[in-house]
Every structure is written in structure tokens, then in C-alpha cells.
Amino acid sequence: MAIESINPANGEKLKTITPWDEERISSCLARSAAAAPQWAATPLEARCKIMTRVARLLRERRDTLARLITLEMGKLITEARAEVEKCALVCDYYVENGAGFLADEEIPSDAGRSYVCFQPLGAVLAIMPWNFPLWQVFRFAAPALVAGNAGLLKHASNVPQCALAIETVLRDAGLPEGVFSTLMITASQVEGVIADPRVHAVTLTGSESAGRQVAACAGRHLKKTVLELGGSDPFIVLADADLEETVRWAVASRFLNAGQSCIAAKRFIVVEAIADAFVDAFKTAVEALKPGDPLLETTTLAPMARLDLREELHRQAQATLAAGARLVTGGEPLPGAGAFYYPTIIDHVREGMVAWDEELFGPVATVIRVADAAQAVAVANGSRFGLGGSVWTGDAAHGEGIARQLQCGAAFVNGMVKSDPRLPFGGVKASGYGRELSRLGMHEFLNAKTVWINH
């Protein structure tokens, strides 16, 4: 099966790549195995200098890289530029903080001296998704490379040019050959790479089903894994929330990247006292979104990344409506070329409906009405997912109390759930395990080695 790059805005085929055979995969893994110990032995200061050059090249090539993101997966050009800048920021962050994160940790014991040192594991295989084709890679690569690990990238099959562009930036910044490699392979070839003894750990951002498969395979071969999987994030609106501000962020939280984000708000859990007013205002704001060419600055709603993804989203929406939910606006694919879907709101979603149980990965918002804050928390936690969640209220202290009750990896009060290099990112339950970003993200792929010395 060929690896194809297709513009989702118009269906144009951009590039076709033949997947590697086993000989080429093995050759790449051999180069990685040779380069990894040399890179680990390279002084931290030298590794950081290269990552500083990476950040500079990302900024210099921002417009070119952003255009590639938009052409290959459909993201609005304004959002694509911001994604490239965020990649540069995460490089800067680990350059600035790497020495502190990697410093030995002295621990008093019965020894003359004892401490923990942090050493790289070796080659880390990253299996990455298409929705943030640069950011998802760099939030793994920046800490892993600064820490002295090597990287192997198996990117999503619909963004192969983004994958190659990342490798080019790293190579042009001076990263030695073999320290970071893009594998042009299909999903069926991943298991063999995980099993290879030259691969020491695996990180995956993707679907729940992909996470289960990767974790099972890595477990059989005793490889460390970090999984960031799906989400069905609650967006809790209490009766005292600032309606105008809440609706503004509701639109951004749901329809950024055409709703194709694991931490997008997906379940709008609204206290009944304010529900009608919220839905009316939300409808007005959503209907103002402008689908169109994502390369145009005036477009405010991008296409979905693939036609098959649009078909699945439409199936979920129609099944939810057939079960008794109410359509507020949208609910149909846009006619014509491309994978566009009308921005949609579905109200009165109840337990047992598809939109209650499944993740809707696209521009469809579902509204669940509840009696009070206690029921809102119960509904929010009733999902098998646990990635992020937000609470909107005029009483920040009350909101904080609710946020602490949410079963998720990140809870925001009066703010949109987002990733930040300074803060750990990841989920619980079916949303995965482990953390990316911050000090914790760097330490996921380090050996915390105890050193005990008797003087």
C-alpha cells in the first residue's frame, strides 16, 4: 500500500511514496543503533546548541512549513504558523531547562554518598498522528534529543512530507546522521520495529485502539511506553459563568483545527438554568464560522483531514440524532470538493447515545444538560476517557474545587485546555498513561539510576 499525501481541501494528490522494505528498515535501525551511544556521550552543551539552531531554522522556515502543514492536512494557515512557532518554543524550553532537569539528585542514605543520575535509554520510536503534524513530533523530540536519546519517527501516512521536513530541519541544524530518522513505513510494519532490540522505548499519540495494540506489542518485548490517546473532554458551564466570554472560548475549544484535537472540548455539560441562553449564543457564534480554502487568511473553519474521517463523524452525528438528540445547526457534509463538514451543534445528548459514549473527532459539538454542578461532575467523570476538562464559572475558587474532582490529566478553570511546554501533558483511563512536556516529559525516557558510594 502506497503512502499518499492528499490535499483535503480539494482532493488533489500531492505526493506518493513507496513504503520501505525490510532491508531499508533494518539499515535505518542500524544507523540509529550506531549513532545513539555517540549522541548520549555528546556533552549536553553541544546537544543544546544544535537544538537552538533547530529553533532558529523553524522560525526562519515558518511560512514554508506552515504552508506544507495546510496543504497536507488542511489546517488553517494561521493555525499552522502558530504550530511551527510552538515547535520552536519547545526547543527553546528544553535548551533552557535541560541542565536542571538532567542534574544528579543527591539523596541521603546509609552510604557515604548516594544520588540518582538520569541517563538516556537509547532509540525511542515515536508513532505520531496527523492533526498537529509538527507539534506532536517536536513535543517528543525536543526533550528526547536534549536528554541524549535517539529518535525514530513513524508519522501518520497522510503527512509524509511533513515527516520528511522535520528530519530535514534537524539535519540542517547539525544533528548527526542516525540520531533522528523518519521511517517511511505502514502501520502493518510497526510491530516489527517495536520488536527490534535496537528500539528501546515507544511513544504513541493516537487512537485508543492504536494505543492498545502498541502497548500490547511493546509489553511483549518489555519496552517502555508513553500513550496519549483519545479524549472526550468536558466543558462544564455553570450558571454563574460569563456567557459572552464562555461562548467565545467554547467556539475556539471545539472548532480549532476543525475540531480535530484530542483536547478539544467535545461534551458541553451545561447547567439547565443557563442552557437555553448558552445554546442560542453558541449557535450564533458557530454559524459565523466560514469554511473555505485554509490557505486564505479569511477562512475560519478548515476541512477535515480525510474523507473517511468525515464519513465516520457524519455516521456518529446521525446515529445520535436518530436516538433522540436535537440538531441545533449543521449536521451535514458541505457539498463539493474537499472534506468539509458544516460546523454542528447537537443538543439534549443523553446517556446511551453515540455522542455520549464515543469521541467525535471533528467540528461537531454536543450539549448535555444537567441540574447542577454535582451532576456535571458525575457526567464528566462518567466517560471512559480522561485527557482534559474545563470549568467555566464566575467563582474561580468554586471552579478550582470542581477541577480537582475531574478524572483527567489536565483541568482548566475559565480557560481552554491546551498544551504548554512548562506543564505536564497526558491522560488517565482510556486516554493513556505517562506524561509529555515539562520535567516529567523528559524523564519518561531516562533511566533513573541509583549510585551508592561507600567512602
N, C-alpha and C positions, 0 to 999 in steps of 0.2 A: 504494500500500500504506500503510495507516494505521500510525502509531506507537502501540503499545499497552503499557500498564502493567498487569501481571497479578500478583497475589499468588501466589507459587509454593507457599505453604503450603496453600492451599485452592482455587486456580484462579480466584478472584474477579477479575473485570476491574475495575481501579481507575480507569483514565482512557484515553481515546482521543484522539489528536492528529493532525490532518491535516498532512502534510508541507508545507513551504513550496514555493511555486512559484519559478520563476527570477527573477521580478521582485522578490520579497521577499528572496531570497538576495542579489541584486545591491545592493539598498538597504542591507542589513546590511553588506556589504563596503564600500560607500561610506562609511558612518558610521565603520567601523573605519579606513579609509584617512585620513579627516579627523582622527580622534582620535589616531592613532598618533604623528605627529610632535609634537603638543602634549604628549602624555604623556611622550615621550622628553625634551622640553625642561623638563618639570617638575622642580624640584630634588629630589634623592634624599631629602632630609629630609622633604619633603611626601609623596612616594610611600610612604615608610616609615610615616608617621603613619596613612595610610589602611590599610596592611596591619596595623598594630597594632589598629586598630578592627575589621578583619576577624577577627582572632584573638579579640577580645573578644566579638564577635557570635556566633562559632562556639561559644564556651563558654556564652554566655547561652542559645543555642537548641539546646544539645546534645541534650536529650531529644526535642525535636520532630524534629530532623534524624535522630537515630538511629532513631526510630520509622518515619520515611519510608524510610530505608535498608532496614529489616527488612521493611516491607510490600512494597516494590518488588522486592527481590532475595533476600529470605529470610534474611539474615544474623542470627545470634543477637543479641538486643538488647544483651547485654553487650559483644559484639564491636563492634557498631555504635557504642555510646557511645565505646569506645576509639578507633575510627576518627575520629570527629569531633574528639576531643581531639588526636589526632596531626596533624590538619589545622591546628589552632591552633598546635601546636608548630612546624610547618614554617614558618608565617608568622613566628612569633617568631624563628626561627633566621635567616631572611634579613634581617629588620629589624636584628638584632644584628650580622650579619656582612656585610651588603651593601656598606657603605662600604669595607671592606678588600678584598672580592672585586673591586670595581669600580675600585680605585685604580690610577692610572697606574703602569706598571712601567718604571723607569729602566734603560736598557741602555747601557753604554759602547760607543762605536763611533768611527769617524773623524769624526763630527760634533762640533760644539760641544756639542750636547745631543741625545740621542735617547732615545725611550721608546715604549712601547706603551700606547695608550689603548683602552678597551673600551666599545664603543657598541652600542646595541640594533639589531637587524636590521629590526624593524617588526612586522607582524602574523604571529603563529605559530598555525597550525592544529593543534589537539590532537584526535586521534581516540582516544577513551578507552573502556575496557571497563566491564562492569557489576559485576565481582566486588568491587571496592573503589570504589564509585561517587563518593565524595567524595575519598578519599585520592589516588587516581590522578590526579584533576584538580588538586588543590592542590599535589602534588609537582612538577607542571609550572608551575602558575600562580604560585605564590609567588615562585620565582626569576625567572620571566619578567617578571612585573609589576614587581617591585622593580627589575629591571635596566632598565626603561623600554620593554619590548616591549608590544604589544597582544596579546590572546588571543582566539582563535575556537575554540569548543568544539563538536565533533561527538561527542556522547555515544552510548553504546550505546542501541539502540532500545527496550530493555526497562526503562530507568531514566530516562525523560524528566522525571519530577517531581523527581528528584534534580538533574538538569541545570539545571532552572529555579530550584531552591532555591539552588544555588551562585551563579547570576547575581544572585539577589535579595540574598544576603548581601553580595556585592561592591558592588552598587549602594547598598544601605543604609549601607554603610561609607563611602560618598562617592566611589567610583571614578567618574570622569567617563563620560558616555554614550559608547558605542562602543569603550571601552578593553578591555572583555571582553564577548563576545556568545555566546549559545548559539544554534547553528544547528539548527533542527528539520528535519533532512533525513534521507533514507535513504542506505544505502550506495551506491546507484547514482548519487547526486548528488555524491559526494565528489570524483570525478575532476575535475569542472568547477570545484570550489572550489580544488583544488590548482593547477589550470592558471591560475587567475585571477592577473594580475600584482599585484593588491593583497595577495596572500598571499606571504610571504617565506620561510617555513620550515614544516616539518611534523614533529610528534612523534606517534608511534603506540605505544600499548601494546595488544597483541592477539595474534592467532594468527600462526603462521609464514606461512600462505598470505596473510593480510591484509598482512603486512609486505612480502612480495614484490610484491604489487600496488601498494601505496602507494609503495614505493621506486622501482619502475619508472616510475610516473607522475611522481613528483617528479623523478626523474633526467631524464626527457624535458624537463622545464621548468626544470632546473637549480636546484632548491630544496633547501636543506639539510634533512637528515632525521636524527632520532634514533629508533631502533626498539628497543623492549623487547618481545620475542616470547615464545614458549612456552619451557617448561623441563621437564626430566625429572631433577630434582635427585637426586643420590646421597646416601644417608645411610649412611655406612660405619661398621660396628660391628666393632671389633677385639676380640680375645679377652680383653684386659685391661680392657675397658670396665666401668664401674659399671652393672650390669644394671638395677637398680631405677631409677636416675636416667635411664639411656638410654631405657628403655621409656616413662617419663613424658614425655620430650621427643619420643619417636617419635610418640606419640599426638597431641600438640599440633602437631608439624610436619606430620603428614599430614591431620588432620581439622579443623584450624582453617578456618573458613569453608566447612565441608563439603568440604574438600579442593580447593576451587576457588581456588587461588592458583598463580601462575606459579612461585613459590619454595617451594611446599610440597614436602616430601620425598616423592618418588614411587618411587624404587628403593631398597629397603633391602638394601644389599650387606653381608652378614654372614659373617664368618669361620666356617667349619664347626665349629670347636671350641666355639663358643658359640651356634650357630644354633638348636638344639632348645630350649635354655633361653630364648633371646630370643623365639622364636615363641610358646612356651607363655605367657610373661608378657605379651607383646604381645596375644595373643588374649584373655586375661582382662581386660586394660585396655580393649580395644576393645569387647568385649561389654558393658561397663559404661556405654557411651555411651547417652544417652536421646534418641531422636528425638522431636520434638513441636513444638508451637507455638513459633516462635522468639521471640515476644514474652514468653514466660514465662521467668523467671529460672532455673527448674529444668531447662530443656531444655539438653542439651549437644551435640546434633547437629542442625544445621539442614537444611532441604530444599535440594536443588539449585535453581538459579535458573530452569530451564525444563524442561519435559517432554522436549523434543527432545534436550537435553543429557544427561538421564538415559538416554534410549534409546541414545544413542551410547556412553555409558560401559558400559552393560549389554552392548552388542554387543562391545566390546573385552574385557570380562571373560570373556564366554562363549567368544570365539574363543581366548583364552589358555588357558582350561581345556580346551577341545577339543583343543588342541595338546599336552596332557600335563601342564600345571601342576596343582597340588593346591589345592583350596579348603579354607581353614582355618576361615573363618567368613563369614557374609553371602552375598553373591553374587546378591541379588535385589532388585528394587524393593519398597518397602513397599506393601501393599495400601491402597486408599482414596484419598482426595483428596490433592492436592499432589504435588510432585516429589521425594518422599523415596526414599532408597536405603539399604539396610542397610549399616552400616559393614563393610567387607570386607577380608580378608587372603587373598592368593593366594601360595602358597609354591612353591619349585622352578621359578621362571621361568627360562627358558633362551633363548639366542640364537635368533633366528628367530621367536619368539613375538610376538604383537601388543604385549603389555605391555613387552616388551624394546625395541621399536623406536618405539612411539608414546607421546605424552604422554597420561596418564589424568587427566582434569580432573574429579575428584570423589572421593568417600570410598572409594577402593579403594587399598590398599597392596600392593605386590608385593615379594616377598622373593627375592633372588638369593644363592645360597650360593657362597662362594669358599674357596680353600685358605688364602690368606694375604693380607697387606697389599699385596703386589706385584700379585697378581691383582685385588684390589679396585680398585686404581688403574686397571689396564688396563680393567676392566669399566666403571668410572665414566667414563673418557675415551672409551669406545667409542661413546657416544651422539653423535648429530649436534647435540644441544643443549649449551649451556654457560652456564647462568644462575647457579646457585648449587650449593653442595655442603657437606656437613658430615662431620666425622670424630669418632668417639667412642672414647676411649681413656683409660687410666689414666696414660699418659705423654704429657704435653702437648707436650714437645719433639719426640717422635716424630710426634705428630699434626700439628704445625706443618710438619714435613718433608713429610708426605703432602699436606697442604693446599696447599703450594706447587707440588705436581705436578699438581693438578687443573686441568683446562682449563675454567675458568668465571670469571665476573665477581666472585664473592664466595665465599670458602671460610671456613667457621667450624669451630673446634675446640671440642668439648664445648659447643656452643651451637646453637640453632635459627637457621637462616638467616632474616634479617629485614632490612627496610629501615630506615634511620636517617638523618635529615636531615644528619648530620655526615659520613656516609660515602658515597662514590660508589656508584651502583647501576646495573647493566646487565649485558649478557652478551656472549658471543663465539659464533662459529659460527652455527648456525641460531637462536640465541636473540637475535640482533640486534647492534646496534652503537651507540656513543655512551653517554653516562652521564647519569643524572639525580642530583639531590641534591648536596650538598657544593658546593665551589667549582667543581668540574668541571661540575656540572649547570647552574649559572648561566652558565658560559662557552660552553656549547654553542650558545646563541642570541645571541652577541655577536660583533661584528666586532672582531677584534684588530688594530687599526690602528697601523702604524708611523708615528711622527712624527720627522723628521730635520731638525735646525736647524743651519745654518752661521752662527756668530756673526761 
